[in-house]
Amino acid sequence: MKFGEAVARILHAEGVESVCGYPLNYVFEYAAQAGIRPVIARAERTAGHMADAISRISSGQTIGVYATQHGPGIENGMGAVAQAYAESVPLLVLPMGYRRDEAHIDPNFNSTIALRPFVKAVEPVNDPAQTAAVFRRAFSRLRNGRGGPVAVEIPRDMWFEDVPEPFDYRPAVRTRSGPDPADVRRAAELLVAAERPVIHAGQGVHYAQAWPQLRRLAETLATPVSTTLEGKSAFPEDHPLALGSGGRAVPLPVHRFLEEADVVLAVGASLTPSDFAVHFPTGKRLIHATLDPAHFDTAIPAEIGLVGDAALTLDALQSEVDALLGGEGRDPDPVAAEIRAVHDEWHAQWAPLLMSDETPISPYRVVHELMGVADVANTVITHDSGSPRDQLSPFWRSVTPLSYLGWGKSTQLGYGLGLAMGAKLAHPERLCINLWGDAAFGFTGLELETCVRERIPVLSILLNNAHMAMEANAMGLSQREYGTMDISGDYTALARSLGLYAERITDPGEIAGALRRGIAQTEAGRPVLLEFVTSREIRISTHGGDTYLSPVPDNFA
């Protein structure tokens, strides 16, 4: 058996359904021979983003695989690996390597060395007899513990070598662990005694598929629930106890209830400090439940730490809470009424933008109309960096798990389109949407051709304000003197030339109709770009629900 056949057999045994990447890497041929679909992007980074989404949308049950050429291929694709590392996504990275006799000759790019700072593990295959062992180690690290990319570098002269037979590969085991029962009892007592507790849920709830446990505990305690951007959709946002999700943009209910909380249970969340995460107020008693103990006390001191899988942790907490409450849940109506009142106050503040008839179009109007047109329960939506993230995340109400692919620890422009494409590969029956801006289009816009060629009918919603709006307040002088913030393009014409269905919308009254036509086209199997010409809106919901403008450095005013 040739080495490439052995690799394909391993991928098949581990449940891999597709390999995303860019040639030349011999894995594409061997994968195709084994019935595993190769998906070829226009550039390496987007292929990595597609594979990333496959892991996310399946809670890590199906591992996304990302393959590149040796040298310049993986050099171009390092951003996708770094993004997966920042977001703790289990991603198998298969870069080709230089021949074994060339691998350590400077300046040849050596993935085993170069990728080490932002992968969970990286290892080359240098001996055909070690093929099964190397890949089993890789998949074990992918399937256990906190997520993150794992790289196996394959020297290009390995592919046609013979692997000793009989070839025996057994898929890696998957394990779960739970917290110390004594700590669970202390946490349950603290939650039951709290006057204003809040549960803050992260993406660990998604990977543990702990959605029913989260809902049951919240309902038993009548406790409000907020989520991180990565955890958004872990708790249905049409639920009476839902506060929404917080990132750089924060709905008023999230801000208000966290400010007034006496006890916060953060479950499945790292609480990593970030400009794109909720800024926790000080003085709260924190129960931190996370899979990785390295997350404890990074920025916020925890009173109680619970280490383990989110589902097992929530099950254990539920048992203790039930015992303390005698099996009786608390009345949710007073808390629900308070949440509704705060939400209504906040929504009234933002209604003029959400329903604006002004031209250029308000981007908030596009989000509002999309909520009304799309079948939200059967939609997977993501965003790009910058304004689209902050305009979408507070106002899109996710109601089913993994229907929102949120991110923000790293903020690479162009990430969202690849995520939507990967989601569509995994769930062809769903409407998969990417909301992005014209700056992001400049990074990955030509991947729309990949959507056509690879038959990936996503709905791409482009907010075009011909400007880098979020940076405007910090770059006033350079803009006035040199026009550094202005960008341009006829993206609809470009999309049509690539084979997409595309429309350019300038009238607010045409938003809903264009969205309906676009959705119908995706249902017919055609990828779509809808380009909305929007205002240069930089107001976002944050802090106390007030609008916020990026600060202007005094020396640049």
C-alpha positions as CSV (number, residue, x, y, z in Angstrom):
1,M,0.0,0.0,0.0
2,K,1.3,3.4,-0.9
3,F,1.6,6.1,1.8
4,G,-1.1,8.2,0.1
5,E,-3.6,5.3,0.2
6,A,-2.9,4.8,3.9
7,V,-3.6,8.5,4.6
8,A,-6.9,8.3,2.7
9,R,-7.8,5.2,4.6
10,I,-7.1,7.0,7.9
11,L,-9.2,10.0,6.9
12,H,-12.1,7.8,5.9
13,A,-11.9,5.8,9.2
14,E,-12.0,9.1,11.1
15,G,-15.2,10.2,9.3
16,V,-13.6,12.9,7.2
17,E,-15.9,13.8,4.3
18,S,-13.9,16.5,2.4
19,V,-10.4,18.0,2.2
20,C,-10.2,21.7,1.6
21,G,-7.1,23.3,0.2
22,Y,-5.0,24.4,-2.8
23,P,-2.6,22.3,-4.9
24,L,-0.2,20.9,-5.2
25,N,-0.7,18.3,-2.4
26,Y,-1.1,14.7,-3.4
27,V,-3.8,14.1,-0.7
28,F,-6.4,15.5,-3.1
29,E,-5.9,12.6,-5.5
30,Y,-5.8,9.9,-2.9
31,A,-8.8,11.4,-1.1
32,A,-10.8,11.4,-4.3
33,Q,-9.9,7.8,-4.9
34,A,-11.3,7.0,-1.4
35,G,-14.6,8.9,-2.1
36,I,-13.6,11.9,0.0
37,R,-14.4,15.2,-1.8
38,P,-11.5,17.6,-2.6
39,V,-12.6,21.2,-2.4
40,I,-10.2,23.6,-4.1
41,A,-10.3,27.3,-3.2
42,R,-8.7,30.2,-5.0
43,A,-6.3,30.8,-2.2
44,E,-5.1,28.7,0.7
45,R,-6.4,30.8,3.6
46,T,-10.1,30.5,2.5
47,A,-9.7,26.8,2.2
48,G,-8.6,26.7,5.8
49,H,-11.6,28.7,6.8
50,M,-13.9,26.3,5.0
51,A,-12.4,23.3,6.9
52,D,-12.6,25.3,10.1
53,A,-16.4,25.7,9.7
54,I,-16.8,22.0,9.1
55,S,-15.4,21.4,12.5
56,R,-17.4,24.1,14.2
57,I,-20.8,23.3,12.7
58,S,-20.4,19.6,13.8
59,S,-19.3,20.4,17.3
60,G,-16.0,18.8,16.3
61,Q,-17.6,15.5,15.5
62,T,-16.5,15.8,11.9
63,I,-12.9,17.2,11.7
64,G,-12.2,19.7,9.0
65,V,-9.1,18.9,7.0
66,Y,-6.9,21.6,5.3
67,A,-4.2,20.8,2.9
68,T,-1.6,23.0,1.1
69,Q,1.5,22.9,-1.0
70,H,4.8,22.9,0.7
71,G,6.7,26.1,1.1
72,P,4.7,29.0,-0.4
73,G,1.4,27.2,0.0
74,I,1.5,26.8,3.7
75,E,3.2,30.2,4.0
76,N,0.1,31.8,2.3
77,G,-2.2,29.7,4.5
78,M,-0.7,30.4,7.9
79,G,-3.4,32.9,8.7
80,A,-6.1,30.2,8.6
81,V,-4.2,28.1,11.1
82,A,-3.6,31.1,13.4
83,Q,-7.3,31.9,13.2
84,A,-8.3,28.4,14.2
85,Y,-5.9,28.5,17.1
86,A,-7.3,31.8,18.4
87,E,-10.8,30.4,18.2
88,S,-9.9,26.9,19.6
89,V,-11.2,25.1,16.5
90,P,-10.0,21.5,16.0
91,L,-8.6,21.5,12.5
92,L,-6.3,19.0,10.9
93,V,-3.6,20.8,8.8
94,L,-1.8,18.7,6.2
95,P,1.0,20.9,4.6
96,M,3.3,19.2,2.2
97,G,6.9,19.5,3.3
98,Y,10.2,19.7,1.4
99,R,11.9,16.4,0.7
100,R,13.4,15.0,3.8
101,D,16.9,15.7,2.6
102,E,15.9,19.4,2.0
103,A,13.6,20.0,5.0
104,H,16.2,21.7,7.3
105,I,18.1,23.7,4.7
106,D,17.7,27.4,5.3
107,P,15.6,29.3,4.0
108,N,13.2,26.4,3.2
109,F,9.9,26.7,5.1
110,N,9.6,24.0,7.7
111,S,6.0,23.7,8.9
112,T,7.1,21.5,11.9
113,I,9.0,24.4,13.2
114,A,7.1,27.4,11.9
115,L,3.6,26.4,13.0
116,R,4.5,25.4,16.5
117,P,3.5,28.6,18.2
118,F,-0.1,28.4,17.1
119,V,-1.1,24.7,16.9
120,K,-1.8,22.2,19.7
121,A,0.7,19.8,18.1
122,V,2.8,19.5,15.0
123,E,4.7,16.5,13.8
124,P,6.2,15.3,10.5
125,V,5.8,11.8,9.0
126,N,9.4,10.7,8.2
127,D,9.0,6.9,8.3
128,P,6.2,5.0,6.5
129,A,6.0,2.5,9.3
130,Q,5.0,5.3,11.6
131,T,2.1,6.6,9.5
132,A,-0.7,5.2,11.7
133,A,1.0,6.2,14.9
134,V,1.5,9.8,13.8
135,F,-2.0,10.3,12.6
136,R,-3.5,8.6,15.6
137,R,-1.7,11.1,17.8
138,A,-3.0,13.9,15.7
139,F,-6.6,12.8,15.8
140,S,-6.3,12.1,19.6
141,R,-5.3,15.7,20.2
142,L,-8.1,16.9,17.9
143,R,-10.8,14.9,19.6
144,N,-9.7,15.5,23.3
145,G,-9.2,18.5,25.4
146,R,-9.6,22.1,24.3
147,G,-9.9,22.5,20.5
148,G,-7.2,23.8,18.3
149,P,-5.4,23.0,15.0
150,V,-3.0,20.0,14.8
151,A,-0.6,19.8,11.9
152,V,1.0,16.7,10.2
153,E,3.7,17.8,7.8
154,I,4.2,15.3,5.0
155,P,7.5,15.5,3.0
156,R,6.8,15.4,-0.7
157,D,9.0,12.4,-1.2
158,M,6.9,10.3,1.3
159,W,3.7,10.1,-0.8
160,F,4.8,7.2,-3.1
161,E,6.6,5.1,-0.5
162,D,5.2,1.8,0.6
163,V,3.6,1.4,4.0
164,P,4.3,-1.9,5.7
165,E,1.3,-4.3,5.7
166,P,-0.9,-5.4,7.2
167,F,-1.9,-1.8,7.8
168,D,-3.9,-1.4,11.0
169,Y,-5.5,1.9,11.9
170,R,-8.0,2.3,14.7
171,P,-9.7,5.7,15.1
172,A,-8.6,7.8,18.1
173,V,-10.7,7.6,21.3
174,R,-12.8,10.5,22.4
175,T,-13.0,11.1,26.2
176,R,-14.8,13.5,28.5
177,S,-14.0,14.5,32.0
178,G,-16.1,16.2,34.8
179,P,-15.4,18.6,37.7
180,D,-14.6,17.8,41.3
181,P,-18.0,17.0,43.1
182,A,-17.0,19.1,46.1
183,D,-16.5,22.1,43.9
184,V,-19.8,21.4,42.1
185,R,-21.6,21.4,45.5
186,R,-20.0,24.7,46.4
187,A,-21.0,26.2,43.0
188,A,-24.6,25.0,43.3
189,E,-24.9,26.5,46.8
190,L,-23.5,29.8,45.6
191,L,-26.0,29.9,42.6
192,V,-29.0,29.0,44.7
193,A,-28.1,31.6,47.3
194,A,-27.5,34.4,44.7
195,E,-29.9,37.2,44.4
196,R,-29.1,38.2,40.9
197,P,-27.2,35.3,39.2
198,V,-26.3,35.3,35.5
199,I,-25.1,32.4,33.3
200,H,-22.6,33.4,30.6
201,A,-22.2,30.6,28.1
202,G,-19.3,30.2,25.6
203,Q,-18.5,27.9,22.7
204,G,-17.6,25.0,25.0
205,V,-21.4,24.5,25.2
206,H,-21.5,24.0,21.5
207,Y,-18.6,21.5,21.4
208,A,-20.1,19.6,24.3
209,Q,-23.6,19.8,22.7
210,A,-24.8,20.9,26.1
211,W,-27.7,23.0,24.8
212,P,-30.4,21.0,26.7
213,Q,-28.4,21.1,29.9
214,L,-27.8,24.8,29.7
215,R,-31.5,25.5,29.1
216,R,-32.7,23.2,32.0
217,L,-30.3,24.8,34.5
218,A,-31.3,28.3,33.5
219,E,-35.0,27.5,33.8
220,T,-34.6,25.7,37.1
221,L,-32.8,28.7,38.6
222,A,-34.8,31.3,36.6
223,T,-31.5,32.7,35.7
224,P,-30.8,35.1,32.8
225,V,-28.4,33.8,30.1
226,S,-25.9,35.7,28.0
227,T,-23.4,34.2,25.5
228,T,-20.1,35.1,24.1
229,L,-19.9,35.7,20.3
230,E,-18.5,32.2,19.9
231,G,-21.2,30.8,22.1
232,K,-24.1,32.7,20.4
233,S,-27.0,30.3,19.6
234,A,-26.1,28.0,22.5
235,F,-29.2,29.4,24.2
236,P,-32.3,30.3,22.1
237,E,-32.4,34.1,22.0
238,D,-36.2,34.1,21.7
239,H,-36.3,32.5,25.2
240,P,-37.7,34.7,28.0
241,L,-34.5,34.3,29.9
242,A,-32.2,35.2,27.0
243,L,-30.1,38.4,27.3
244,G,-28.3,38.1,23.9
245,S,-24.7,37.8,23.1
246,G,-21.9,40.2,23.9
247,G,-18.7,41.1,21.9
248,R,-17.5,44.5,21.0
249,A,-21.1,45.4,20.5
250,V,-23.3,44.6,23.5
251,P,-27.1,44.6,23.8
252,L,-28.3,46.6,26.7
253,P,-29.8,43.5,28.5
254,V,-26.4,41.8,28.5
255,H,-24.7,44.9,29.9
256,R,-27.4,45.7,32.5
257,F,-27.7,42.2,33.9
258,L,-23.9,41.6,34.1
259,E,-23.5,45.0,35.9
260,E,-26.1,44.1,38.4
261,A,-25.2,40.4,38.9
262,D,-23.9,39.2,42.2
263,V,-22.8,35.8,40.9
264,V,-21.8,34.8,37.4
265,L,-21.5,31.3,36.1
266,A,-19.2,31.3,33.0
267,V,-19.5,27.9,31.4
268,G,-17.6,26.8,28.3
269,A,-16.0,30.2,28.0
270,S,-12.3,31.0,28.4
271,L,-12.9,34.6,29.4
272,T,-9.8,35.6,27.4
273,P,-9.3,39.3,27.6
274,S,-10.1,40.9,24.2
275,D,-11.4,44.1,22.7
276,F,-14.0,41.9,21.0
277,A,-15.4,40.2,24.2
278,V,-17.6,41.3,27.0
279,H,-15.8,43.4,29.5
280,F,-16.8,41.9,32.9
281,P,-17.5,44.4,35.6
282,T,-15.4,44.0,38.7
283,G,-16.5,42.7,42.1
284,K,-18.6,39.7,40.9
285,R,-18.4,36.3,42.5
286,L,-17.3,34.1,39.5
287,I,-17.8,30.4,39.0
288,H,-15.7,29.5,36.0
289,A,-16.4,26.3,34.3
290,T,-14.0,25.5,31.5
291,L,-12.3,22.5,29.8
292,D,-8.9,24.0,30.1
293,P,-7.6,25.0,33.6
294,A,-5.1,27.3,31.9
295,H,-8.0,29.7,31.5
296,F,-8.5,30.3,35.2
297,D,-7.5,33.7,36.6
298,T,-6.1,35.0,33.3
299,A,-7.8,38.3,33.9
300,I,-10.8,37.7,36.2
301,P,-10.2,35.9,39.5
302,A,-12.5,32.9,40.0
303,E,-14.0,32.0,43.3
304,I,-14.8,28.4,42.2
305,G,-13.2,26.6,39.3
306,L,-14.9,23.7,37.6
307,V,-12.7,21.8,35.1
308,G,-14.4,19.6,32.5
309,D,-16.8,19.1,29.7
310,A,-19.6,21.6,29.7
311,A,-22.3,18.9,29.4
312,L,-21.0,16.9,32.3
313,T,-20.4,20.1,34.4
314,L,-24.0,21.3,33.8
315,D,-25.4,17.8,34.5
316,A,-23.5,17.7,37.8
317,L,-24.7,21.3,38.7
318,Q,-28.2,20.4,37.9
319,S,-28.2,17.4,40.2
320,E,-26.9,19.5,43.1
321,V,-29.3,22.4,42.4
322,D,-32.3,20.1,42.2
323,A,-31.3,18.6,45.6
324,L,-31.0,22.1,47.1
325,L,-34.3,23.3,45.7
326,G,-36.2,20.1,46.5
327,G,-36.8,19.4,42.8
328,E,-38.8,22.6,42.4
329,G,-37.8,25.2,39.8
330,R,-38.1,28.9,40.6
331,D,-40.7,31.2,39.0
332,P,-39.2,32.7,35.9
333,D,-41.9,35.4,35.4
334,P,-40.4,38.3,37.4
335,V,-37.0,37.9,35.8
336,A,-38.5,37.4,32.3
337,A,-40.5,40.6,32.8
338,E,-37.4,42.6,33.8
339,I,-35.5,41.3,30.8
340,R,-38.3,42.1,28.4
341,A,-38.6,45.7,29.8
342,V,-34.8,46.3,29.4
343,H,-34.9,44.8,25.9
344,D,-37.9,47.0,24.9
345,E,-36.1,50.1,26.2
346,W,-33.0,49.2,24.2
347,H,-34.9,48.2,21.0
348,A,-36.8,51.5,21.1
349,Q,-33.5,53.4,21.2
350,W,-32.3,51.5,18.1
351,A,-35.6,51.4,16.2
352,P,-34.9,54.5,14.1
353,L,-31.8,52.9,12.6
354,L,-33.3,49.4,12.3
355,M,-36.2,50.8,10.4
356,S,-34.6,53.8,8.7
357,D,-35.8,54.9,5.2
358,E,-32.7,57.0,4.7
359,T,-30.4,56.7,1.8
360,P,-27.7,55.6,1.6
361,I,-29.2,52.5,3.3
362,S,-28.6,52.0,7.0
363,P,-26.8,48.7,7.5
364,Y,-29.0,48.1,10.5
365,R,-32.1,48.2,8.2
366,V,-30.5,45.4,6.2
367,V,-30.0,43.2,9.3
368,H,-33.6,44.0,10.5
369,E,-35.1,43.1,7.1
370,L,-33.1,39.9,6.9
371,M,-34.4,38.8,10.3
372,G,-37.9,39.2,8.9
373,V,-37.3,37.4,5.6
374,A,-35.1,34.5,6.5
375,D,-36.2,31.2,8.1
376,V,-34.0,31.9,11.1
377,A,-34.3,28.5,12.6
378,N,-32.9,26.9,9.4
379,T,-30.3,29.5,8.7
380,V,-26.5,29.5,9.5
381,I,-25.2,33.0,9.5
382,T,-21.8,34.5,10.1
383,H,-20.1,37.9,9.8
384,D,-16.9,39.4,8.8
385,S,-14.6,41.5,11.0
386,G,-15.4,45.1,11.8
387,S,-18.7,46.8,11.3
388,P,-20.6,43.8,10.0
389,R,-19.9,41.9,13.2
390,D,-20.9,44.7,15.4
391,Q,-24.0,45.6,13.4
392,L,-25.2,42.0,13.2
393,S,-24.4,40.3,16.5
394,P,-26.7,42.3,18.9
395,F,-29.7,42.3,16.6
396,W,-29.7,38.9,15.0
397,R,-31.7,36.5,17.3
398,S,-30.5,33.0,17.0
399,V,-33.0,30.3,18.0
400,T,-31.3,27.0,17.1
401,P,-27.8,25.7,18.1
402,L,-24.9,26.3,15.8
403,S,-27.0,28.6,13.6
404,Y,-24.5,31.5,14.2
405,L,-20.8,31.1,13.7
406,G,-19.4,33.9,15.8
407,W,-15.8,34.8,16.3
408,G,-13.6,37.7,17.4
409,K,-10.4,36.7,19.3
410,S,-8.6,37.1,16.0
411,T,-10.2,39.4,13.5
412,Q,-8.8,38.6,10.1
413,L,-10.7,40.3,7.3
414,G,-12.2,37.8,4.8
415,Y,-12.8,35.0,7.3
416,G,-16.6,35.0,7.1
417,L,-17.0,33.9,3.5
418,G,-15.0,30.8,4.0
419,L,-17.0,30.0,7.2
420,A,-20.3,30.3,5.3
421,M,-18.9,28.1,2.5
422,G,-17.8,25.4,4.9
423,A,-21.2,25.5,6.7
424,K,-22.9,25.0,3.4
425,L,-20.7,22.0,2.5
426,A,-21.7,20.5,5.9
427,H,-25.4,21.5,5.7
428,P,-26.5,21.8,2.0
429,E,-30.1,21.9,3.1
430,R,-29.7,25.1,5.1
431,L,-29.5,28.8,4.1
432,C,-25.9,29.8,4.8
433,I,-25.2,33.6,4.9
434,N,-22.1,35.7,5.2
435,L,-22.5,39.4,6.1
436,W,-19.4,41.4,5.1
437,G,-18.1,44.7,4.1
438,D,-16.3,46.0,1.0
439,A,-12.9,46.0,2.9
440,A,-13.3,42.3,3.6
441,F,-14.3,41.7,-0.1
442,G,-10.9,42.9,-1.1
443,F,-9.3,40.0,0.8
444,T,-11.4,37.1,-0.3
445,G,-13.9,38.3,-2.9
446,L,-12.6,36.1,-5.7
447,E,-13.6,33.1,-3.6
448,L,-17.1,33.8,-5.0
449,E,-15.8,32.0,-8.1
450,T,-15.1,29.0,-5.8
451,C,-18.7,29.1,-4.7
452,V,-19.8,28.7,-8.4
453,R,-17.2,26.2,-9.4
454,E,-17.6,24.0,-6.3
455,R,-21.4,24.3,-6.3
456,I,-21.6,26.0,-2.9
457,P,-24.7,28.2,-3.1
458,V,-24.2,30.6,-0.2
459,L,-25.9,34.0,0.2
460,S,-23.3,36.7,0.5
461,I,-24.6,40.0,1.8
462,L,-22.2,42.9,1.1
463,L,-22.5,46.2,2.9
464,N,-20.7,48.6,0.6
465,N,-20.0,52.1,2.0
466,A,-16.9,52.6,-0.1
467,H,-15.0,53.4,3.0
468,M,-13.1,51.9,5.9
469,A,-15.6,53.4,8.3
470,M,-14.5,51.9,11.6
471,E,-11.0,53.4,11.2
472,A,-12.1,56.8,10.1
473,N,-12.0,58.5,13.5
474,A,-8.5,57.3,14.1
475,M,-7.2,58.3,10.6
476,G,-8.6,61.7,10.0
477,L,-5.4,63.4,8.9
478,S,-4.3,60.7,6.5
479,Q,-7.8,60.6,5.0
480,R,-7.9,64.3,4.5
481,E,-4.4,64.5,3.0
482,Y,-4.2,61.2,1.1
483,G,-7.7,59.5,1.0
484,T,-6.4,56.5,2.9
485,M,-9.9,55.3,4.0
486,D,-11.6,55.3,0.5
487,I,-12.1,52.1,-1.4
488,S,-14.2,51.4,-4.5
489,G,-15.5,48.8,-6.8
490,D,-18.6,47.5,-8.7
491,Y,-18.9,44.2,-6.8
492,T,-22.2,43.3,-8.4
493,A,-20.6,43.4,-11.9
494,L,-17.7,41.4,-10.7
495,A,-19.9,38.7,-9.1
496,R,-22.0,38.4,-12.3
497,S,-18.8,38.0,-14.3
498,L,-17.9,35.1,-12.0
499,G,-21.3,33.4,-12.6
500,L,-23.2,34.4,-9.5
501,Y,-26.7,35.8,-9.2
502,A,-26.1,39.4,-8.1
503,E,-28.1,42.6,-7.4
504,R,-27.1,46.1,-6.3
505,I,-29.6,47.7,-4.0
506,T,-29.7,51.4,-3.2
507,D,-33.4,51.9,-2.2
508,P,-34.4,50.8,1.3
509,G,-37.8,49.8,0.0
510,E,-36.2,47.1,-2.2
511,I,-34.3,45.4,0.6
512,A,-36.8,42.7,1.5
513,G,-37.6,41.9,-2.2
514,A,-33.9,41.5,-3.0
515,L,-33.4,39.2,0.0
516,R,-36.3,37.0,-1.1
517,R,-35.0,36.8,-4.6
518,G,-31.5,36.0,-3.4
519,I,-32.7,33.3,-1.0
520,A,-34.8,31.7,-3.8
521,Q,-31.7,31.6,-6.0
522,T,-29.7,29.8,-3.4
523,E,-32.5,27.3,-3.0
524,A,-32.2,26.7,-6.8
525,G,-28.5,25.9,-6.3
526,R,-26.9,29.2,-7.3
527,P,-24.6,31.3,-5.1
528,V,-25.7,34.9,-4.6
529,L,-24.2,38.3,-3.9
530,L,-26.5,41.1,-2.8
531,E,-24.6,44.4,-2.7
532,F,-26.3,47.0,-0.5
533,V,-25.0,50.6,-0.9
534,T,-25.0,51.7,2.7
535,S,-24.1,54.7,4.9
536,R,-20.8,55.1,6.7
537,E,-22.4,54.0,9.9
538,I,-20.0,53.6,12.9
539,R,-22.5,53.7,15.8
540,I,-22.7,50.4,17.7
541,S,-24.5,49.3,20.8
542,T,-22.1,49.0,23.7
543,H,-21.6,49.9,27.4
544,G,-24.9,51.0,28.7
545,G,-26.6,50.5,25.4
546,D,-25.4,53.9,24.2
547,T,-24.1,54.4,20.8
548,Y,-20.3,54.4,20.6
549,L,-17.8,56.0,18.3
550,S,-14.2,54.9,18.0
551,P,-11.9,57.2,20.0
552,V,-9.9,59.8,18.1
553,P,-6.3,60.1,19.3
554,D,-5.6,63.7,20.3
555,N,-2.6,64.1,18.1
556,F,-4.6,62.9,15.1
557,A,-7.7,65.1,15.6
